[in-house]
Structures are given as structure tokens and as C-alpha cells.
Amino acid sequence: MAERSLRGSRLGASSMETDENVVPSERQITTYLCPNGHVIELPFSVEAEVPPVWECRCGAEAKLQGGGPEPEAKPTKPQRTHWDMLLERRSIPELEELLEERLALLREMRGEKTKKKTA
């Protein structure tokens, strides 16, 4: 029964819309220059906001030809190291105490005598 209801129509093969009374928006061709020498030309609508940078096919950032406004630099956080994260959890005296405990344990495993710390 389902075969009969779909007979005579090609679903997805053609659109029922026509191009009558359709006016495309005005376009402008923008040119971006890549630092690696590539030139990128893209059509944008006249009403569209043109981005100041475009990612080139090589992965570099191509800049809009003719200057344009410089893109705002995004604030970046400094990269946290393992040491920075460790100092967030422990103080220097705590770390020195842990180091002494671990060294004493290693010395015991080797059979060495432990040195007593004089304060």
C-alpha cells in the first residue's frame, strides 16, 4: 500500500519552488591575503558584516585586503604548569616535609640509615 501512495512522485529529486519573483541580494567580492601568499576571494552580501580575518586553506589567518579594522585580541590566560597547580594545594614547608618523608622511605628501602633533621 505504501508503494502506491508514493507512486508518481520523486521525493527529493526536484524542488516544488521556482525562481520566479526571486531577487538575489547584491554581492560584493572581498579579497583576503594569506601570509603564505594565497589569495582568497569570497562573495558576501552587501548587507553582511565582513570579517577582518578568514582562515586560509593552509591553516594561517588571512587578513582582509585594504586594511579594515584589526580584530580584537582575545585575552588569554597564562598557561599553568604542574608546579603552579601544586602550589595551589600545598605550601613550601608542606612540600619540604613530604619530600623528607619520601626520601626517608627510599633510604629505608635501600637499607641506608636515616638522617635526622636538626631544626
N, C-alpha and C positions, 0 to 999 in steps of 0.2 A: 504494500500500500504506500509506503514511503517513497518508493521509486516512482510511482505515478504522480505524486504531488510535486515532485521536483522536475518532472519531465518538461522539456521545452525551455528551461531557464539555465543559463550558465552562471552559476554562483561564483562571484569573484572574478569572472573573466572580463566583464565590461562594467563600466560605471553608468548609472542612470542619469548622472549630471551632465550638463552640456556647458560649453564655453560661451554660450550666448549671454550677453549683457554682463560679462565679467571683465573688469578693467584691472590689469595688474598695477601694483604700486610702482611709482617711479624708483629707479635704482641708480645707485652711484657705485662706481668701481673704486675700491680702496686698495692701496698698494702697501704691503709690509716688506721690510728689508731685514733679512736674517744676517747675523754676524758672520755666518759661513758662506755668504754670497748668494743665497737663494732669494728669489723674488716671488712673493705670494700676492696674487690679485684675487680679491673676493668681492662679489656683489653684495651690497647692503641696501636696504630700503632707505630712501631719503629721510624718513621719519625715525629710523632706528638710531640708537646711540652706538657710535663706532668705538670699539675697544681700542685702547692705546697700544696694546701688545697682543700678539697672536702666536700660538705655539706652532713652530715650523715642523715640517715632516722629519727633520733631523733631531728634533727634541729641544732645540735652542729657542729663545724668545725673540721673535721678530718684532721690530718696532714699526709703528705707523710712519709712512714716508711723509715728509713735510712737518715733522716735529709732532705737534699735538701736545696735550698735557702729559706730563710724566706720571706714570702710575704711582699710587701711594705705596710706600714700602710698608709691608706688614710687620708689625712688631714681633720679634722672635725672642723666645726665651733662651737664655744661655743653657747649653747642654749640661745636664747634671751628671757628674761622674759617680762611680761607686763610692769613692771617698766622701763626696758631698752627702750622699744618702746615708752613709754610715754615721757621719757626724750629726745627722738629724736625729738619730736614735740613741747615740751614746756620746758621752763626754770623753775628753782625752784621758783623764785619770781612770775612768772605767775601762777604756781600751788598753791602757798600760797594765791594769790589773788582770784583764783577760789574757793578755799576751804572756805575762809572767806565769799564770796558771797553765797555759798550753805548753810553754817552754818547760815547766817543771814536769808535766805529764810526759813529754817527749824524752826528757832526760831520764826519767824513771824507766821508760820502755827500753832505752839503750843501756841502762844499768849504771848510769853516772850518778854521782851524788848531787843532791840538790843544793844549790847555793841559797843561803838565807839572805834576804834583802835587809840591809840595815837602813833604818829610816832616820 
